[in-house]
């Protein structure tokens, strides 16, 4: 395409002129959804409250026709199109977001699943039944026209139906050599945290469908290869080097779904630093923690998003996920009779276990910490991800679970009665205080529950009780489930970050239903109580044991 070649030449020349920063490739080839004047003008005009709305809108005609009409409009207004005319252009050439999807109810959905009967509290049982109904609301299927005209959509076609998270997130999360940030063309260069192998394990454990595992294990290997080939980093400590992984997205330009915010943030920096900023923002989005003090610590101003340096950290949770995946892959290949591949992944798992202990584990504090590559030290701030290896089972000393409990006590985390905070920093970013997120509650609760100690298991239960009551109380007030919660003042829908808090919500519903399934015979919808201090907790545990011996 001569036009595309000319555009690339201009980009190259621009990079040579600027000198200080090599131009990075755009997130995808689309001159509408990923880069170009149309995207820039629309997003900088801020016609929508959320930049994601435009890049999720399907085109009404072929992209060449849309670009030609836009070119004519831009020329007529000397490339400064008035807002009203720009709005009219979009109404003529684009459809509303969400039009490419149709409702779908999972074939195996049952009106009254058995686990509901395990929930003793009648209010919680009724609530769980309502949450179970939400899967039908969140079930979607891609319409056939996306397959017939893929060039008109940012959504990537799938023949299989799926569950969306809800709110602004109207796409699936699927394997494309890796699991993209989302099923949109503008997300393809960013991964999700690597959890596909763990999903397969849940499915096979539930169904014993070994044939499905055999047919798809190559896809699981593809995802792990993606991280090996594109996200590896070597850490040298003394005479030894360890290979671990990081989040890293070397693609330029503002994120299309947050274009105006990224462009305005870049305006605060020298021109030569802007491509690096945009790449670090994309890496932050890849981590799932977009955004957090976790990626700002050690920068010139850790309270400003422009200090983001995601790729300069070796994250605990990412490496815990990969550690668990490697262990599972060894187990999978053993069950399929492939001893050589089983040995390969067992060796990778053992190497990562050693690396986690050497680079990220802190014996004195009793937790793992992200490693700052530039400053050569651990980031010792509190984040629930510091305990991800517990959840993933990636430790060799069973005593670390009880050490992790002491870490939570020393950090005063158990004093928060509405949920575990995402951090103790109040930056205004959504992955910081005072927000709490369902997946992070799960990391800590199920991590602590691995302990043989009754006391540590009781702490896991009380953390589950706190989270259930927060979700239940907010649902009772708002008749909705949210992606995150503000735990600073009695438990409310969360805030901060780049967009309004979203309703739905896939992972919140899932964690609540999992906890109700696990602890349903004990959980209560009653009055919220402060977390018991350690000495009181021991007394409560003793009392509960004594009561269990009394005649019913």
DRENZA-965628 format. One line per field, with one value per residue (C-alpha): residue number from 1; x, y, z. Coordinates in pm, whole numbers, plus 50000, padded with zeros to 5 digits. Each point is the difference from the previous one (the first is absolute). Example, Ala and Ser with C-alpha at 12.3 -4.5 7.8 and 13.67 -1.06 7.14 Angstrom:
! residues 2
tiza	c(1, 2)
xx	c(51230, 50137)
yy	c(49550, 50344)
zz	c(50780, 49934)
This chain:
! residues 552
tiza	c(1, 2, 3, 4, 5, 6, 7, 8, 9, 10, 11, 12, 13, 14, 15, 16, 17, 18, 19, 20, 21, 22, 23, 24, 25, 26, 27, 28, 29, 30, 31, 32, 33, 34, 35, 36, 37, 38, 39, 40, 41, 42, 43, 44, 45, 46, 47, 48, 49, 50, 51, 52, 53, 54, 55, 56, 57, 58, 59, 60, 61, 62, 63, 64, 65, 66, 67, 68, 69, 70, 71, 72, 73, 74, 75, 76, 77, 78, 79, 80, 81, 82, 83, 84, 85, 86, 87, 88, 89, 90, 91, 92, 93, 94, 95, 96, 97, 98, 99, 100, 101, 102, 103, 104, 105, 106, 107, 108, 109, 110, 111, 112, 113, 114, 115, 116, 117, 118, 119, 120, 121, 122, 123, 124, 125, 126, 127, 128, 129, 130, 131, 132, 133, 134, 135, 136, 137, 138, 139, 140, 141, 142, 143, 144, 145, 146, 147, 148, 149, 150, 151, 152, 153, 154, 155, 156, 157, 158, 159, 160, 161, 162, 163, 164, 165, 166, 167, 168, 169, 170, 171, 172, 173, 174, 175, 176, 177, 178, 179, 180, 181, 182, 183, 184, 185, 186, 187, 188, 189, 190, 191, 192, 193, 194, 195, 196, 197, 198, 199, 200, 201, 202, 203, 204, 205, 206, 207, 208, 209, 210, 211, 212, 213, 214, 215, 216, 217, 218, 219, 220, 221, 222, 223, 224, 225, 226, 227, 228, 229, 230, 231, 232, 233, 234, 235, 236, 237, 238, 239, 240, 241, 242, 243, 244, 245, 246, 247, 248, 249, 250, 251, 252, 253, 254, 255, 256, 257, 258, 259, 260, 261, 262, 263, 264, 265, 266, 267, 268, 269, 270, 271, 272, 273, 274, 275, 276, 277, 278, 279, 280, 281, 282, 283, 284, 285, 286, 287, 288, 289, 290, 291, 292, 293, 294, 295, 296, 297, 298, 299, 300, 301, 302, 303, 304, 305, 306, 307, 308, 309, 310, 311, 312, 313, 314, 315, 316, 317, 318, 319, 320, 321, 322, 323, 324, 325, 326, 327, 328, 329, 330, 331, 332, 333, 334, 335, 336, 337, 338, 339, 340, 341, 342, 343, 344, 345, 346, 347, 348, 349, 350, 351, 352, 353, 354, 355, 356, 357, 358, 359, 360, 361, 362, 363, 364, 365, 366, 367, 368, 369, 370, 371, 372, 373, 374, 375, 376, 377, 378, 379, 380, 381, 382, 383, 384, 385, 386, 387, 388, 389, 390, 391, 392, 393, 394, 395, 396, 397, 398, 399, 400, 401, 402, 403, 404, 405, 406, 407, 408, 409, 410, 411, 412, 413, 414, 415, 416, 417, 418, 419, 420, 421, 422, 423, 424, 425, 426, 427, 428, 429, 430, 431, 432, 433, 434, 435, 436, 437, 438, 439, 440, 441, 442, 443, 444, 445, 446, 447, 448, 449, 450, 451, 452, 453, 454, 455, 456, 457, 458, 459, 460, 461, 462, 463, 464, 465, 466, 467, 468, 469, 470, 471, 472, 473, 474, 475, 476, 477, 478, 479, 480, 481, 482, 483, 484, 485, 486, 487, 488, 489, 490, 491, 492, 493, 494, 495, 496, 497, 498, 499, 500, 501, 502, 503, 504, 505, 506, 507, 508, 509, 510, 511, 512, 513, 514, 515, 516, 517, 518, 519, 520, 521, 522, 523, 524, 525, 526, 527, 528, 529, 530, 531, 532, 533, 534, 535, 536, 537, 538, 539, 540, 541, 542, 543, 544, 545, 546, 547, 548, 549, 550, 551, 552)
xx	c(50000, 50186, 49813, 50097, 50365, 50008, 49852, 50264, 50277, 49869, 49999, 50359, 50110, 49826, 50191, 50329, 49924, 49903, 50306, 49944, 49721, 49950, 49641, 49822, 49745, 49629, 49790, 49842, 49980, 49650, 50018, 49665, 50017, 50375, 50165, 49951, 49830, 49642, 50073, 50191, 49731, 49712, 50168, 50145, 49655, 49878, 49660, 49949, 50056, 50211, 50254, 49932, 49653, 50123, 50253, 49729, 49754, 49962, 50021, 49689, 50203, 50345, 50293, 50130, 49671, 49996, 50357, 49923, 49696, 50207, 50278, 49749, 49854, 50345, 50113, 49683, 50076, 50379, 50043, 49821, 49648, 49736, 49853, 49648, 50118, 50224, 49707, 49787, 50275, 50012, 49622, 50004, 50296, 50002, 49755, 49948, 50239, 49874, 49808, 50223, 49889, 49681, 49875, 50092, 49911, 50257, 49864, 50101, 49842, 49757, 49739, 50080, 50357, 50070, 50247, 49719, 49870, 50336, 49944, 49844, 49917, 49671, 50075, 50336, 49839, 49743, 50274, 50213, 49700, 49973, 50372, 49968, 49738, 50256, 50192, 49711, 50025, 50377, 49983, 50070, 50056, 50161, 49762, 50081, 50066, 50326, 50121, 49876, 50153, 50276, 50159, 49703, 50040, 50255, 49851, 50178, 49763, 49947, 49759, 49971, 49775, 50149, 49942, 50094, 50107, 49730, 49981, 50243, 50166, 49794, 50252, 50130, 50347, 50131, 50318, 50179, 50346, 49952, 49688, 49969, 49900, 49662, 49854, 50052, 50255, 50150, 50072, 50190, 50352, 49920, 49943, 49785, 50176, 50062, 49713, 49887, 50179, 49836, 49659, 50067, 50086, 49665, 49816, 50179, 49965, 49624, 49936, 50295, 49989, 50348, 49916, 49942, 50331, 50181, 49847, 50090, 50322, 50191, 49805, 50101, 50363, 49964, 49903, 50297, 50230, 49873, 50123, 50331, 50069, 49870, 49998, 50308, 50249, 50323, 50074, 50356, 50057, 50364, 50140, 49661, 49748, 49629, 49753, 49665, 49728, 49864, 49723, 50139, 49819, 50239, 49731, 49954, 49724, 49727, 49779, 49705, 49744, 50149, 50143, 49928, 50124, 50327, 50053, 49942, 50226, 50276, 49973, 50146, 50325, 50275, 49914, 50279, 49855, 49646, 50034, 50157, 49713, 49739, 50180, 50009, 49628, 49927, 50215, 49800, 49680, 50149, 50056, 49630, 50104, 49927, 50103, 50172, 50273, 50149, 50131, 50083, 50228, 50360, 49905, 50073, 49661, 49822, 49670, 49987, 49894, 50265, 50257, 49872, 50272, 49812, 50260, 50271, 49850, 50001, 49645, 49922, 49656, 50106, 50278, 49773, 49746, 50274, 50139, 49661, 49949, 50335, 49917, 49659, 50150, 50234, 49701, 49796, 50277, 50050, 49630, 50029, 50305, 50247, 50292, 50245, 49764, 49905, 50369, 50052, 49725, 50096, 50352, 49858, 49781, 50294, 50213, 49722, 49946, 50369, 49981, 49692, 50178, 50332, 49873, 49653, 49966, 50086, 50050, 49997, 49668, 49837, 49883, 50111, 50061, 50026, 50365, 50105, 50240, 50142, 50056, 50099, 49772, 49656, 49700, 49894, 49666, 49689, 49799, 49783, 50199, 50291, 49826, 49917, 50243, 49786, 49692, 50201, 50158, 50346, 50202, 50185, 49994, 49648, 50094, 49981, 49619, 50011, 50286, 49770, 49731, 50249, 50088, 49632, 49981, 50320, 49871, 49670, 49805, 49773, 49864, 49806, 49656, 49845, 50267, 50373, 50123, 50183, 50282, 50058, 50072, 49726, 50101, 49657, 50079, 49744, 50249, 50090, 49837, 49709, 49891, 49973, 49967, 49846, 50296, 50237, 49770, 50009, 50383, 50030, 49704, 50076, 50372, 49954, 49752, 50285, 50146, 49955, 49971, 49638, 50075, 50122, 49699, 49773, 50157, 49929, 49636, 49967, 50146, 49741, 49724, 50109, 49997, 49665, 49835, 50143, 49872, 49664, 49947, 50080, 49777, 49720, 50031, 50073, 49865, 50329, 50342, 50308, 50350, 50158, 49898, 50105, 50071, 50088, 49651, 49767, 50043, 49877, 50050, 50364, 50139, 50313, 50188, 49899, 49630, 49687, 49962, 49843, 49704, 49980, 50229, 50163, 50281, 49810, 49708, 50235, 50197, 49682, 49846, 50327, 50013, 49633, 50067, 50307, 49871, 49623, 49924, 50168, 49967, 49751, 49822, 49986, 50166, 50357, 50251, 50358, 50267, 50099, 50342, 50234, 49940, 49622, 50012, 50161, 49728, 49726, 50151, 50014, 49637, 49886, 50178, 49837, 49656, 50046, 50012, 49676, 49685, 49786)
yy	c(50000, 50313, 50227, 49787, 49986, 50379, 50032, 49766, 50200, 50319, 49832, 49886, 50349, 50150, 49760, 50100, 50371, 49968, 49786, 49936, 49742, 49732, 49993, 49685, 49820, 50072, 49748, 49869, 50081, 50152, 50373, 50046, 49802, 50011, 50308, 50284, 50337, 49873, 49831, 50305, 50254, 49798, 49914, 50345, 50154, 49798, 49934, 49712, 49978, 49686, 49978, 49626, 50073, 50119, 49721, 49744, 50147, 49793, 50174, 50021, 49960, 49892, 50172, 50138, 50183, 50127, 50130, 50167, 50182, 50103, 50130, 50214, 50133, 50074, 50181, 50208, 50122, 50032, 49688, 50162, 49858, 50172, 49775, 50001, 49893, 49733, 49864, 49992, 49813, 49733, 49958, 49948, 49762, 49809, 49793, 50003, 49785, 49652, 49956, 49710, 49782, 49808, 49843, 49642, 49769, 49727, 49658, 49854, 50283, 49859, 50205, 49853, 49869, 49761, 50225, 50241, 49744, 50008, 50364, 50008, 50372, 50039, 50361, 49897, 49703, 50226, 50245, 49722, 49894, 50354, 50009, 49668, 50159, 50263, 49744, 50012, 50379, 49983, 49718, 50120, 49867, 50181, 50073, 49840, 50337, 50031, 49687, 50133, 50349, 49980, 50320, 50204, 49899, 50036, 49684, 49677, 49728, 49676, 49726, 49907, 50187, 50149, 50196, 50370, 50176, 50267, 50379, 50144, 49660, 49851, 49752, 49654, 49898, 49733, 49833, 50163, 49849, 50167, 50129, 50363, 50283, 49958, 49879, 50327, 50067, 50283, 49761, 49734, 50105, 49979, 49677, 49924, 49847, 49636, 49805, 49783, 49688, 50049, 50024, 49671, 49839, 50112, 49864, 49663, 49957, 50057, 49792, 49758, 50086, 49875, 50002, 50377, 50043, 49790, 50204, 50336, 49957, 50147, 50324, 50008, 49952, 50291, 50235, 49901, 50029, 50356, 50094, 49819, 50166, 50351, 50072, 49828, 50192, 49884, 50108, 49967, 49959, 49951, 49717, 49864, 50107, 49921, 50019, 50149, 50193, 50351, 50198, 50171, 50145, 50172, 50167, 50373, 50258, 50062, 49705, 50029, 49932, 50278, 50214, 50352, 49924, 49851, 50287, 50263, 49816, 49988, 50378, 50036, 49832, 50090, 49876, 49744, 49826, 49953, 49669, 49843, 50131, 49851, 49664, 49998, 50084, 49704, 49776, 50120, 49909, 49658, 49940, 50049, 50261, 50305, 50200, 49977, 50141, 49655, 50118, 50356, 49927, 50096, 50249, 50374, 50070, 49685, 50188, 50084, 49757, 50151, 49825, 49656, 49737, 49668, 49816, 50082, 49758, 49621, 49948, 49740, 49906, 49958, 49761, 49812, 49949, 49872, 49777, 49838, 49967, 49823, 49757, 49930, 49951, 49737, 49828, 50024, 49850, 49721, 49913, 49997, 49772, 50257, 49960, 50228, 50301, 49916, 50012, 50327, 50178, 49843, 50140, 50344, 49985, 49906, 50282, 50252, 49877, 50062, 50344, 50103, 49911, 50163, 50322, 50075, 49828, 50196, 49764, 50278, 50146, 49669, 50098, 50036, 50343, 50140, 50047, 50341, 49927, 50351, 50057, 49640, 49955, 49878, 50232, 49933, 50181, 49795, 49853, 49684, 49870, 49959, 49678, 49868, 49703, 49872, 49993, 49843, 49737, 50112, 49948, 49703, 50087, 49952, 50239, 50301, 50007, 50082, 50246, 50171, 50033, 50173, 50230, 50097, 50065, 50207, 50203, 50067, 49858, 49796, 50323, 50075, 49853, 50046, 49832, 49985, 50331, 49992, 50206, 50246, 50285, 50250, 50118, 50033, 49700, 49720, 49728, 50181, 50089, 50016, 49754, 49625, 49752, 49653, 49812, 50138, 49884, 49656, 50001, 50058, 49795, 49683, 50049, 50007, 49712, 49772, 50012, 49696, 50246, 50039, 50359, 50097, 49825, 50197, 50326, 49891, 49941, 50338, 50175, 49818, 50107, 50364, 49997, 49823, 50254, 50293, 49862, 49902, 50338, 50195, 49770, 50052, 50377, 50018, 49671, 49967, 49839, 50210, 49940, 50156, 50132, 50295, 49850, 50323, 50093, 49709, 49844, 50180, 49965, 50082, 50303, 50163, 49921, 50075, 49912, 49971, 49686, 49723, 49777, 49633, 49858, 49676, 49950, 50156, 49763, 49704, 50060, 50053, 49677, 49813, 50120, 49918, 49652, 49955, 50152, 50006, 49806, 50271, 50334, 50253, 50302, 50162, 50304, 50080, 49947, 50114, 49739, 49826, 50077, 49695, 49919, 50041, 49788, 49715, 50024, 50003, 49697, 49812, 50094, 49878, 49668, 49959, 50079, 49736, 49735, 50108, 49795, 50154)
zz	c(50000, 49881, 50241, 50296, 49884, 49974, 50350, 50143, 49827, 50159, 50342, 49947, 49896, 50301, 50224, 49837, 50039, 50366, 50057, 50370, 49969, 49738, 49872, 50111, 49780, 50062, 50198, 49676, 49629, 50004, 49902, 50175, 50322, 50076, 49850, 49753, 49972, 50029, 50334, 50123, 49908, 50141, 50330, 50061, 49936, 50303, 49849, 50242, 50373, 49947, 49713, 49977, 49861, 49660, 49939, 50079, 49745, 49677, 49662, 49780, 49679, 49881, 50177, 49668, 49947, 50359, 49966, 49666, 50145, 50301, 49775, 49809, 50326, 50146, 49685, 49998, 50351, 49972, 50220, 50295, 49977, 50218, 50265, 49856, 49654, 50151, 50201, 49686, 49813, 50272, 50005, 49622, 49975, 50332, 50204, 50376, 50207, 50086, 49673, 49893, 50292, 50072, 50327, 50086, 50289, 50080, 49908, 50337, 50203, 50260, 50183, 50345, 50024, 50286, 50179, 50095, 50249, 50182, 50100, 50347, 50020, 49810, 49898, 49857, 49824, 49833, 49900, 49853, 49791, 49861, 49922, 49821, 49773, 49891, 49792, 49751, 49983, 49942, 49742, 49643, 49650, 49704, 49713, 49659, 49831, 50198, 49817, 49662, 50041, 50265, 49866, 50125, 50365, 50275, 50154, 49906, 49881, 50191, 49907, 50367, 50246, 50318, 50320, 50000, 50323, 49965, 49981, 49744, 49951, 49716, 49864, 50079, 50118, 49764, 49879, 49708, 50054, 50336, 50175, 49883, 50234, 49830, 49670, 49813, 49729, 50204, 50291, 49804, 50101, 50372, 50186, 50300, 50301, 49894, 50154, 49708, 50130, 50341, 49831, 49821, 50333, 50149, 49697, 49993, 50377, 49969, 49685, 49970, 49627, 49910, 49626, 50016, 50182, 49736, 49715, 50156, 50196, 49706, 50049, 50366, 49897, 49754, 50280, 50217, 49695, 49949, 50348, 49950, 49667, 50069, 50374, 50150, 50211, 50167, 50358, 50131, 50373, 50090, 49791, 49893, 49738, 50006, 49712, 50094, 49814, 49983, 49830, 49688, 49695, 49755, 49789, 49952, 49996, 50254, 50095, 49757, 50276, 50220, 49721, 50127, 50352, 49871, 49756, 50270, 50247, 49736, 49956, 50351, 49887, 49752, 49651, 50002, 50309, 49872, 49816, 50308, 50214, 49766, 50000, 50383, 50017, 49772, 50221, 50299, 49817, 49919, 50372, 50078, 50260, 49788, 50186, 50338, 50220, 49947, 49662, 50112, 50299, 49928, 49729, 50009, 50165, 50127, 50029, 49628, 49727, 49771, 50225, 49897, 49953, 49985, 49792, 50255, 50255, 50032, 50135, 50266, 49867, 49636, 50097, 50241, 49719, 49767, 50275, 50051, 49623, 49957, 50280, 49844, 49653, 50145, 50157, 49677, 49784, 50254, 49978, 49618, 50009, 49862, 50240, 49817, 50009, 50359, 50095, 49811, 50194, 50331, 49955, 49913, 50311, 50223, 49853, 50061, 50357, 50069, 49831, 50200, 50323, 49906, 49839, 50141, 50342, 50316, 50295, 50261, 49886, 49905, 49649, 49640, 49844, 49647, 49897, 49865, 49713, 49973, 50371, 50075, 50301, 50105, 50020, 50359, 49987, 50080, 49713, 50023, 49702, 50242, 50109, 49650, 50032, 50289, 49776, 49717, 50228, 49887, 50316, 50146, 50372, 50146, 50281, 49767, 50027, 50370, 49939, 49748, 50268, 50228, 49706, 49969, 50374, 50001, 49703, 50188, 49706, 50228, 50152, 49679, 50058, 49654, 49788, 49932, 49854, 49667, 50149, 50283, 49756, 49915, 49651, 49836, 49780, 50007, 50104, 50323, 50332, 50077, 49730, 50055, 49712, 50001, 49841, 50264, 50282, 49839, 49982, 50373, 50126, 49807, 50059, 50379, 49983, 49885, 50352, 50226, 50291, 50123, 50100, 49652, 49844, 50233, 49880, 49641, 50096, 50173, 49696, 49789, 50243, 49978, 49619, 49976, 50232, 49806, 49670, 50152, 50167, 49683, 49794, 50254, 49950, 49626, 49852, 49811, 50017, 49928, 49868, 50312, 50342, 50217, 50343, 50179, 50118, 50054, 49657, 49686, 49623, 49923, 49818, 49863, 49682, 49644, 49985, 50214, 50210, 49791, 50082, 49907, 50104, 49899, 50249, 50292, 49944, 49957, 50321, 50203, 49868, 50061, 50362, 50055, 49862, 50223, 50325, 49946, 50317, 50214, 49818, 50131, 49849, 50348, 50153, 49893, 50280, 50028, 49939, 50320, 50144, 50009, 50369, 49957, 49686, 50192, 50267, 49737, 49832, 50333, 50069, 49659, 50058, 50343, 49860, 49733, 50274, 50166, 49927, 49725)
